[in-house]
Amino acid sequence: MNDNACTIILNLINMAVRMMPIFVCLEPKHRNRENIAAVSAYLWVIMVSLQSLFHISPQVFFVFHGIFSCLFFLVLLIFFKGGLLEKAFLYISAWLFGVLSTSLNEFAVWLLLHRVSLTYGQISVVVSLISAAGFCLFVRYWLKDTVQRLFAQLSKRSCSLLLTYPSVSLLILSIGTNTIFSPRSLAARGTWDILFFLALCAMILVLYVMILGNTLGIMCRRKTEEELQFARQLIGKQREHYNQTLDYIEQVRIIKHDFRHHIHALQNMGREEQQKYLKNLKEELDRTADMVFCQNQAVNGLLQEYAARAGQGRIDFEARMDLSAHVPVDDLTLCIVIGNLLENAFEACRRIETERFVRIQARWLEDHLMMMVENSYDGQIRQSGGKILSSKKDGGLGILSIRRILNHPGDEFDMDYDGATFTVMVKIADRMIR
C-alpha cells in the first residue's frame, strides 16, 4: 500500500470519525440516513480530491476545510431531528474528537516509526483504524445515551454552558495542532514537549467524560429527589383519602344493614311522613354514592380530592373510571400518573376565566390500561424542537415524572390539542406480565 492510498484511507477514516457522533446520536427527519451520509461523504471526497489534484496549499485547504464544515453543519440542521443546542454540541464534539484522534495518531506513529517494519502511511492507517473503532464504541454505548438524556432534561441555559467546554477545548487543540505541534514540527520537538501535549489531549478527553457524567449524575439525583418528595406527598394524600373512602364505604354498609329497619319504619307511617322520610333517605344515599368514582380505593381517594378542588375552583369535573379493586398496575404508579395529569389539567384551567372543565376516563383493556384526560386551556402552547414545554415554574416536573414511570414495554404517552381542548392519552401496560 503506497503513500497515496494511505492518504486516501486516512482521509476516509477521519471523515468517519467526524461524522460518527452525528449519525449515531441523532435521528434523521425523513429516515434517509444513507443518503445524508452519502451527501456528506461526497462533500468530503470533493474537498480532499481538490487538494490532491491541484496541490492546494495548506492555507487554501484550510479555507476549503472551513467551507466543508459550514456545509456539513447546514446538512445537520436541515436533515436531522433535535434542538439547535444538541446539534451544535454534537457537531463541536465530533470535530473535537477528530482533532484528538489525529493528534493521538501522530504521537503513536512517532513512537512506532522506527520500531516496526512499516512505512509512515501504513502505521498511520493501522493506528487510525484502532482509534476509530474505540471511538465508535465510545459514541455508541456511552455518548449517545448521555447526550440524549442531558439535552432532554436540561434547560437552555445549562445546555449553553455545557457547550462551552468542547468549544474551548477544540480551539486550544486546533491552535496547538496547526502551530507548535503540527506533524511537520513534531519531529523537531523534544520528548517532554510531546509528552506534555499528549497529556493535554488525554486530560481534555478525561474532563469531557467527567463533565458530562457528573452533570448527568447531578441532574438524575436532583430529579430523583424531587420525584421522591412528590411521591411522598402523594402517598400521604393517598393514605388520607384512603381512610376517608373507608369511612364512606362503612356508611354505605350501615345504610344497607339498616335498610330493613327503614322498610319497617315506613310501614308504620302516614303517606306524608313516608314521602318526607324517603326524600331524606334518598339525599343521604346520593351523597354517599357520589363519593365513589371507582373500586380502586387509592385512585378513588385521589379523585375525591380533585373533585373537592374542582368545586372550590368552579371547574366542571367528570371522572369515568372503569377500574376494579385489583388492576395489574400498582397503586403508586396509578396515583403518580393520575395525580400529575390532573394537576396539570387544573393548572391550565386556573389560567382561564371562561368555561373550565376537566374530564378523565380510564378503562382496562385486556393487557393494558387506557387513560384520557381532557381539559380546557388558554390556547397558548410553548414548543421547542417539536416538544411541548410546560408553562410551570418547575419546568414540567409532572410530565417528567410520568415519562419516567412509563418505562415498561408497551407504555405510551401522547399529547394533542386544538384551540380549546388539551388532550393527554396514556397507555399503561400490565405490570404483572412475566
C-alpha positions in Angstrom: 0.0 0.0 0.0 1.6 3.2 -1.2 1.5 6.6 0.4 -1.3 8.0 -1.9 -3.6 5.1 -1.0 -2.7 5.5 2.7 -3.6 9.2 2.4 -7.0 8.4 0.9 -7.8 5.8 3.6 -6.7 8.2 6.3 -9.0 10.9 5.0 -11.9 8.5 4.8 -11.2 7.4 8.4 -11.0 11.0 9.5 -14.3 11.7 7.8 -16.0 8.7 9.5 -14.7 9.9 12.9 -16.1 13.4 12.5 -19.4 12.2 11.2 -19.9 9.3 13.6 -21.4 11.3 16.6 -24.0 13.0 14.3 -25.2 9.8 12.6 -25.2 7.7 15.7 -26.7 10.1 18.2 -29.3 11.9 16.1 -32.3 10.6 14.1 -32.9 11.8 10.5 -36.1 13.6 9.8 -37.1 11.5 6.8 -35.3 8.2 7.6 -32.8 8.7 4.8 -29.7 8.3 6.8 -27.8 6.6 4.0 -28.5 9.4 1.5 -27.4 12.1 4.1 -24.2 10.1 4.8 -23.6 9.9 1.0 -24.0 13.6 0.5 -21.6 14.4 3.4 -19.1 11.9 2.1 -19.3 13.4 -1.3 -18.5 16.8 0.1 -15.5 15.5 1.9 -14.2 13.5 -1.1 -14.5 16.5 -3.3 -12.6 18.6 -0.9 -9.8 16.1 -0.5 -9.7 15.4 -4.2 -9.3 19.1 -5.0 -6.3 19.2 -2.6 -4.7 16.2 -4.2 -5.3 17.0 -7.8 -4.4 20.7 -7.7 -1.8 20.5 -5.0 -3.6 23.1 -2.9 -1.5 24.8 -0.3 -2.3 24.2 3.4 -3.6 27.8 3.8 -6.0 27.5 0.9 -7.0 24.0 2.0 -7.8 25.4 5.4 -10.4 27.6 3.7 -11.9 24.6 1.9 -12.0 22.8 5.3 -14.0 25.7 6.7 -16.4 25.7 3.8 -17.0 22.0 4.2 -17.6 22.5 8.0 -20.3 25.0 7.2 -21.9 22.8 4.6 -21.9 19.8 6.9 -23.5 21.8 9.7 -26.1 23.0 7.3 -26.9 19.4 6.4 -27.1 18.7 10.2 -29.6 21.5 10.7 -31.9 20.6 7.8 -32.0 16.8 7.8 -31.7 15.7 11.5 -34.1 15.9 14.4 -33.3 17.6 17.7 -32.7 21.0 19.2 -30.2 23.5 17.9 -28.0 23.3 21.1 -27.9 19.5 21.0 -26.9 19.6 17.3 -24.2 22.2 18.0 -22.9 20.2 20.9 -22.6 17.0 18.9 -21.1 18.9 15.9 -18.4 20.6 18.0 -17.7 17.3 19.9 -17.3 15.5 16.6 -14.7 17.9 15.4 -13.0 17.9 18.8 -12.7 14.1 18.7 -11.5 14.3 15.1 -8.6 16.6 16.2 -8.0 14.5 19.3 -7.8 11.4 17.1 -5.4 13.0 14.6 -3.2 14.2 17.4 -3.0 10.9 19.2 -2.4 9.1 15.9 0.6 11.3 15.2 2.0 10.5 18.6 1.5 6.8 18.1 3.2 7.0 14.7 6.1 9.0 16.2 6.6 6.2 18.8 6.3 3.3 16.4 8.0 4.7 13.2 11.5 3.3 13.8 10.4 0.2 15.8 8.3 -1.6 13.2 8.9 -2.6 9.6 6.1 -0.4 8.2 6.0 3.0 6.5 4.7 6.2 8.0 1.4 5.9 6.0 0.9 2.3 6.9 1.4 2.9 10.6 -1.0 5.8 10.4 -3.7 3.7 8.8 -3.4 0.9 11.4 -3.4 3.3 14.3 -6.3 5.3 12.9 -8.4 2.2 12.4 -7.8 1.1 16.0 -8.6 4.6 17.4 -11.7 4.9 15.1 -13.0 1.5 16.4 -12.6 2.6 20.0 -14.2 5.9 19.3 -17.2 4.1 17.7 -17.7 2.0 20.8 -17.4 5.2 23.0 -20.0 7.1 20.9 -22.5 4.2 20.6 -22.5 2.9 24.1 -21.9 6.0 26.2 -22.1 9.3 24.4 -25.4 8.7 22.6 -27.4 7.8 25.8 -25.7 10.6 27.8 -26.3 13.4 25.4 -29.9 12.4 24.8 -30.7 12.3 28.5 -28.9 15.6 29.2 -30.4 17.7 26.4 -33.9 16.2 27.0 -34.0 17.5 30.6 -31.5 20.4 30.9 -32.6 24.0 30.5 -31.4 26.1 27.6 -29.0 28.0 29.8 -27.5 24.8 31.2 -27.1 23.4 27.7 -25.4 26.6 26.6 -22.9 26.3 29.5 -22.3 22.7 28.7 -21.5 23.7 25.1 -18.6 25.9 26.2 -16.2 23.1 27.2 -15.9 21.3 23.9 -15.8 24.7 22.1 -12.8 25.9 24.2 -11.1 22.6 24.0 -11.4 22.5 20.2 -10.0 26.0 20.0 -7.0 25.1 22.1 -6.3 21.8 20.2 -6.8 23.4 16.8 -4.2 26.2 17.6 -1.8 23.6 19.0 -2.0 21.1 16.2 -1.7 23.8 13.5 1.3 25.6 15.0 3.6 24.1 17.7 2.5 20.5 17.5 1.8 20.2 13.8 3.0 17.0 12.1 5.8 18.9 10.4 7.2 20.4 13.6 6.5 17.3 15.7 9.9 15.6 14.9 11.7 18.8 15.9 10.1 18.9 19.3 11.6 17.5 22.5 10.3 14.4 24.2 8.9 16.4 27.1 7.1 18.8 24.9 5.5 15.9 23.1 4.5 14.2 26.3 3.1 17.4 27.6 0.8 17.8 24.6 -0.1 14.1 24.8 -1.1 14.7 28.5 -3.1 17.7 27.4 -5.1 15.7 24.9 -5.7 12.9 27.4 -6.8 15.5 30.0 -9.2 17.1 27.6 -10.8 13.7 26.9 -11.0 12.7 30.5 -12.5 16.0 31.5 -15.0 15.7 28.7 -16.2 12.4 30.1 -16.2 13.6 33.7 -18.1 16.8 33.0 -20.9 15.0 31.1 -21.0 12.1 33.5 -21.1 14.4 36.6 -23.7 16.7 35.1 -25.9 13.7 34.3 -25.4 12.3 37.8 -26.3 15.6 39.5 -29.3 16.0 37.3 -30.6 12.5 37.9 -30.1 12.8 41.7 -31.9 16.1 41.7 -34.8 14.8 39.7 -35.0 11.6 41.8 -35.1 13.7 45.0 -37.9 15.9 43.6 -39.9 12.9 42.4 -39.4 11.1 45.7 -40.6 14.2 47.5 -43.6 14.4 45.2 -44.3 10.7 45.7 -44.2 11.1 49.5 -46.7 13.9 49.4 -48.9 11.9 47.0 -48.7 8.8 49.3 -49.6 11.0 52.3 -52.7 12.3 50.5 -53.4 8.8 49.3 -53.5 7.5 52.9 -55.7 10.3 54.0 -58.2 9.7 51.1 -58.0 6.0 51.7 -59.2 6.5 55.2 -62.0 8.8 54.0 -63.0 6.2 51.4 -63.2 3.5 54.1 -65.5 5.8 56.1 -67.7 6.3 53.1 -67.9 2.6 52.4 -68.7 2.0 56.1 -71.5 4.5 55.8 -72.9 2.7 52.8 -72.6 -0.6 54.6 -74.5 0.8 57.6 -77.3 2.1 55.3 -77.6 -1.3 53.6 -77.6 -3.0 57.0 -80.3 -0.7 58.3 -82.4 -0.9 55.1 -84.9 -3.4 56.7 -85.4 -1.0 59.6 -86.2 1.7 57.1 -88.8 -0.5 55.5 -90.3 -1.4 58.9 -90.5 2.3 59.8 -92.1 3.2 56.5 -94.8 0.6 57.0 -95.9 2.4 60.2 -96.0 5.9 58.8 -98.6 8.0 57.0 -98.3 9.0 53.3 -96.9 12.5 54.0 -94.4 11.2 56.6 -93.4 8.4 54.1 -92.6 11.0 51.4 -90.5 13.1 53.7 -88.7 10.1 55.1 -87.9 8.8 51.6 -86.7 12.2 50.4 -84.2 12.4 53.4 -83.1 8.8 52.7 -82.5 9.5 49.0 -80.4 12.5 49.7 -78.2 10.6 52.1 -77.8 7.7 49.6 -76.9 10.2 46.8 -74.4 11.9 49.0 -72.5 8.7 49.8 -72.8 7.3 46.3 -71.2 10.4 44.8 -68.0 9.7 46.7 -67.3 6.5 44.8 -65.6 7.0 41.4 -64.1 3.5 41.1 -63.5 0.4 43.0 -59.8 1.1 43.4 -59.6 2.7 46.8 -56.3 4.6 46.3 -57.4 6.1 43.0 -60.9 6.8 44.4 -59.4 8.8 47.3 -57.2 10.8 44.9 -60.2 11.6 42.7 -62.2 12.7 45.7 -59.5 15.3 46.5 -59.6 16.7 43.0 -63.4 16.6 42.9 -63.4 18.8 46.0 -60.9 21.2 44.5 -62.9 21.4 41.3 -65.9 22.5 43.3 -63.9 25.2 45.0 -62.3 26.4 41.7 -65.5 26.4 39.7 -64.3 23.6 37.4 -66.6 21.1 35.8 -65.0 17.8 36.9 -66.1 14.5 35.4 -64.4 11.1 36.1 -65.4 7.9 34.4 -63.1 5.3 35.8 -63.7 1.7 34.9 -61.2 0.3 37.4 -61.6 -2.8 39.5 -60.2 -3.0 43.0 -57.2 -5.0 41.8 -55.9 -3.8 38.4 -52.5 -5.3 37.5 -50.8 -1.9 38.0 -49.5 -0.9 41.4 -51.3 1.9 43.2 -48.3 4.2 43.3 -47.9 4.2 39.5 -51.6 4.9 39.1 -51.6 7.7 41.6 -48.5 9.4 40.2 -49.8 9.3 36.7 -53.3 10.4 37.5 -52.2 12.9 40.1 -49.7 14.6 37.7 -52.2 14.6 34.8 -55.0 16.2 36.9 -52.6 18.7 38.5 -51.5 19.9 35.0 -55.1 20.0 33.8 -56.3 22.0 36.9 -53.3 24.4 36.4 -54.4 25.0 32.8 -58.0 25.7 33.9 -56.9 28.2 36.5 -55.3 30.4 33.8 -58.7 31.0 32.0 -61.9 32.7 33.1 -64.3 31.2 30.6 -65.6 27.6 30.6 -63.5 25.4 32.8 -63.6 21.6 32.6 -61.6 18.6 33.3 -62.6 15.1 32.1 -60.8 11.9 32.9 -61.6 8.5 31.6 -59.9 5.2 32.2 -60.6 1.6 31.2 -58.8 -1.7 31.5 -58.5 -3.5 28.1 -57.1 -7.0 28.1 -53.4 -6.3 29.0 -53.2 -2.5 29.3 -54.9 0.5 30.9 -56.1 3.3 28.6 -56.5 6.7 30.1 -57.5 10.0 28.6 -57.6 13.4 30.3 -59.2 16.4 28.6 -59.2 20.0 29.9 -59.8 23.5 28.8 -56.8 25.8 28.3 -55.9 29.3 27.1 -54.9 28.1 23.6 -51.2 29.0 24.2 -48.7 26.2 23.6 -44.9 26.6 24.1 -42.8 24.4 21.9 -39.1 23.8 21.4 -37.6 21.3 19.0 -41.0 19.8 18.3 -41.6 19.2 22.0 -44.4 20.8 24.1 -42.9 22.7 27.0 -44.5 23.3 30.4 -45.5 26.8 31.5 -45.0 26.0 35.2 -42.1 27.3 37.2 -40.8 23.8 37.9 -40.2 23.2 34.2 -42.8 20.4 33.9 -41.7 18.1 36.6 -45.0 16.3 36.5 -44.6 15.4 32.8 -41.1 14.2 33.5 -42.3 12.1 36.4 -45.0 10.5 34.1 -42.4 9.8 31.3 -40.0 8.4 33.9 -42.5 6.0 35.4 -43.9 4.9 32.0 -40.7 3.0 31.1 -42.2 -0.5 30.6 -42.5 -2.2 27.2 -45.9 -1.2 25.8 -46.3 2.1 27.8 -47.2 5.1 25.7 -47.7 8.8 26.4 -49.1 11.3 23.9 -50.5 14.8 23.9 -52.8 16.6 21.4 -54.6 19.9 21.4 -56.9 22.2 19.4 -58.0 25.7 20.0 -60.0 25.0 23.2 -59.2 21.5 24.5 -55.9 19.9 25.5 -55.9 16.1 25.5 -53.4 13.6 27.0 -53.5 9.9 26.2 -51.7 7.4 28.4 -51.3 3.7 27.9 -50.0 1.6 30.9 -49.1 -2.0 30.2 -49.8 -4.8 32.5 -47.1 -4.8 35.2 -47.8 -8.4 36.3 -46.9 -10.0 32.9 -43.7 -12.0 33.2 
